């Protein structure tokens, strides 16, 4: 798959504006802002500019109706990263890697009406 094919969104994204934690390696973590979420990936805003292909973990509390919030954790790969003056940080596109059943089910509940 070419980079341009991989960068195209295969699924519709739903807005999600919350705080999340990104984990790089075993010890490095930092806070990011989320932009949107789909069953295949998500958009975030960060102060760091990771290279495309970088693997990371991401975790946050996913709001689900009814029932409040559920913990969400996944491995993801950076597809693109570009500076956005309006967001005051780097807009980063992530694709999820091998979600577990619980995470996949939570995403389905959040994204689908």
Helices and strands as residue ranges (DSSP letters): H 3-7, E 14-15, E 19-24, E 28-37, E 41-46, E 55-64, E 68-84, E 89-97, H 101-111
